[in-house]
């Protein structure tokens, strides 16, 4: 019995499944290669935890492919649907004959949708499903980004050299948000989510501890207004500033929440190590990000729907309700 299974059985958690994840990651790369080998992809920008994984050396599994785009949502869906035949051919090469399909659903509100690219190999009861998240940018608004050669990415090259990824090493240029922009997205997510997501903490810790980044208020403030979907804060900067001062019961509850979310995304041995130190390095990194924000003058959260009942700080750091 593996350590991953032991952890799942003891804790009742969904566990890190190496077999499922290996297939999902190959499928992600097949989709990315096909998207960014087309000229229309110039209007798509890769972002999020999976962008950290493939483009910047991130260490955790990430299940979604997240993009921001200047396309209208319908145009984005049509573009990706047109790639289904090419993606299916590459899936056959990696997973054997099967059936490829796409399905889409608009999220609540404007300017965002998500869908799935699914593949069911012949004779298999399991399907491979990759979630696609699309977020529409406001007109004439673009995040900072890099253009990276797909086959030159270290994590991609590693899989190619070992024969696990059978795609050309050329012909696909990934347009991806800079790490600093991804950090600003993570801060926006932490302020906007009504719940704690361990993956956000893990990714911020990677950006701060491994890549050595610090919060840039200018980028974060801009990120609040970058998308067609409006920013709706549920939490304040002050909420995160206090995470390293929690009492024992609250600290234990936070650790349990982080563990519950991360169990599917990091190997069991890594999760046990994180749990042993009560996820303190991750929490400390998140607190450091919000301390940088506060030290640099804070964020202006006034004027956004959702702040009326929350304590916020204006640009001068003055509390108001």
N, C-alpha and C positions, 0 to 999 in steps of 0.2 A: 504494500500500500504506500503510495507516495505521500510526501509531506502535504501536498495540496489537498489530497483527499482526506487526510487526517484532520486538517484544519476545517474543511467544510463539514465533516461529520460532527466534529466537536462543537462547532459554533452555529451550525444551521445556516451557513452562508452559501451563496452561490460562489463557486470556486473558479480559479484560474484553470482553464481547460486548454492545455497545450495543443491538442489535436485540432480543436475548433479554431483556435487563434492562428495557428500556422496557415490554415486554409483561408481564413478571413484576411490575413495580411497579404497573401499572394493576390487574392481577389482585389483588394484595395489598390495594389500597385498596377494590376492590369487596367483597372478603371482610370487611374491617374495617368498612366501612359497614353491611353487612347484619348482622353480629354485634351491633354496638353500637347498632343501631336497635331492638333487641328488649329488652323489660324483663328477660328472663332473663339478659342480659349483665351485670347488676349483680353477678353472682357470678364474673365473669371479669375479670382484670386483665392488661393488655398489658404486656410487658416485653421486655428484650433489645435487640439491635442494631437491629432494625427499628423498635422503639419510639423509639430515638434518632433514627433517620432521619426518621420522619414527625412526631414530636411535639416534638422538641427541636433540630432543625436539623442532625442528623448528616449527614456528607458521603459516607459509603461506602454502596454497595449491600449489603443484607442479605437473604438468601434465605428465611429462616424467619419465620413468625409465632409468637411465643412467648407463652404465657399461663400465669399461675398461677390457680388456681381453688379455691373451696370446694365445688364440685360433686364428686361421685364421678366417677371417670374414665368410667364407662359413661354417666352422665347428660350429661357434657360432649360425648361423641361423638354421642349422640342429638340433643342441641340443635343441634350444627353440621350434622348430617345433614339435619335438618328445614329448614335454610336452603338446601339444594341447588337447589331450584326457583327461588327468588328470585335466588340468585347466578347461576344459569344464564341467567336472563333478562337480567341486567346484562352478563354475558359476551357474549351475542349482540349487545347494543348496541355493545360495544366491539370485538369480534373476529369478528363474523359468526356465522351458524348453526354449531352444533356440539353435541358431547355432553359433559355434565358428570358427573363421578363422584367418589365419596369412597372412601377405604380407610384402615383403621386397624391399628395394631400396638402392643400393650403393650410397653413397654420392660422390660428385666430389673429385677426387684425390684418393689416396690409403689409406687403413687401417681404413676405417670408413663406417658404414652403419646405416640405420635406418629402422624400420618397425613398424607394428601395430598388436596388438592382439585385435581382434574385437569380440563382442558378441551382437547378436540381439535376445532379448527374443521374444518368439512366441506372435504374436498379438501386438507387439510394433512397432511404427514408428521410434523410436529412437534406435540407437545402442550405446553400450559402447565401446569406442576405447581407448586403452592405447598405447602410443608411446614408442617404445624401441629404445634407442640410444646405439650403440656399437662403441667403439674406441679401435683399436689394439695397444698394447704395443710393443715397440721395444724388440728384443730378450734379455733375461736376465735382463730386467728392470721391477721393481715392485715398486709401491708407498707404503708408510707405511699404514698399515691397522689394523683393529680390527676384531675379530670374536665375534659376539653377538647372544645370543639365541633369536630366533624370538619371542617366546611366552613371554619372560621376558622383552621385550621392553615396556616401560610404555604406549605409545600410542596404541600399539597392545593389551596389556593386558586389557586396559580400554575397548576397543571394544569387546573383548572376554567376559569379565565379564558381559557386558550388552546384550549379545546375538546377537550382530550385526555382529560379525565375528565368523563363525562356522568352525574353523580349530583346529587341535590338537595343544596344547601349546608346544609340544616337536618335535624333529626330523628335525628341520630346523635351520641351523646356518648361519646367515647373515655375509658374508665377505664384509666389508665396509671400505672405506678410512677413515683415521683419520680426525678429524675436521681440523687439520693443513694442511693436503693434500687437503681437499676441499677448504680451503682458497687459497691455491696456484693455484688450478684450476680456481677459480674465478678471481684471478689477471691475469692469462694467458688470460682468456676470455675477460676481460676488455681491455687488450692490443691488442687483436686480432680482436675484433668485430669492424666493420665500423660504428656501431650505438650504442646508449646507450640503455641498457636493464634494466628496473627498478628492475627486479628480482635479477640481480647481485648485485645491491646496497642494496636491502633488505637483501639478504643472507650475504653479508659482514658485514652489520650492526649487524645482529644476531650473527655472529661469533665473532665480536669485542666487542660488548656491552653486550651480554648475556653470551657468553662462555669465554670472557676475553682473546681472542687470540691476538697475535701480528704477523706481517709478519715475516717469516723466509726466508731470501734471498737464503739460500742454497736450501731449498725445491722448491722455486719458480724458481730459475735458472735451477734446475734439471727438473722441470716440463716442461720447454720449449722444452726439448729434449727427453721426456719420450715416446712419441707416434710416431707411424709410419707416421701419417699425420703431415707434417711439420708445424712448428710455423711460422705464417706470420703476423707480427705486423702491425697494422693500426694506433695505437696511442702510445704515449710515457708516461713515468712516469711523466714528466713535465705537461702533459695535465691534469692529475688528481690532481696534487699539486695545481693547480690554481682554482679548482672548488669552493673553499670558498671565492674567491676574485672576483667573477663574478659581473658585473653590473646588475642593476635591470632587464633590458630586457632579458639578457642572463639567469639570475637566474629564471625568470618566464618561459622561454622556457624550461629549464631543468626540472623544476617542472612539467610542462605539459607533457613532455615526460615520466617522471617517473610515473605519474598518469595514463597515457594512457596504459602503459604496466601492471601496478599492479592491475588495476580495476578488472580483472578476477580472481585474485589470493589472495586477502585479502578481508574480509567482508567490506561492505560499511561504517559502523561506524568507523572501523579502518582506512579506506582510507581517510575519512573526517578529522580524527584527524591528520593523516600524512600531508594532504594538508594544514591544518590550520597552521602548523608550517613550511610550505614550504619545507617539506621533509628534514629539516635542520639536524636532527639527523642522517639520512642515509648518507647525503652528507658529514657530518663531519667525520663519521666513515670511509668512503672511502678515504677521504683526509688523515686521520690518518694512514691508511694502507700504503699509498704511501709515507708518511713522514717517517714511519719506514723503508721502503725500501731504501729511500734516505739516511737516517741517518746511515744505516748499510752498505753503500758503493755503493748503486745502483745496477742495473742489467746490464749485458753485452748483449745488443741487436744488436751489430754489427755482421755482417755475416749472418743475416737472411734476406731472400728475403722480400722486402717490406719496409726496413729501409733506402733505398738509398736516398729517398727524405724527410726523417723525421729527425728531430734533436733527437739524442739519447745520452745517457750517458754511458761512459765506466765504468769499475769497480772502477776507481778512481774518478768517478763523474764529469769528464771533458766533456763538451759538444763538440760534433763533428757532422759533416754533411756528 
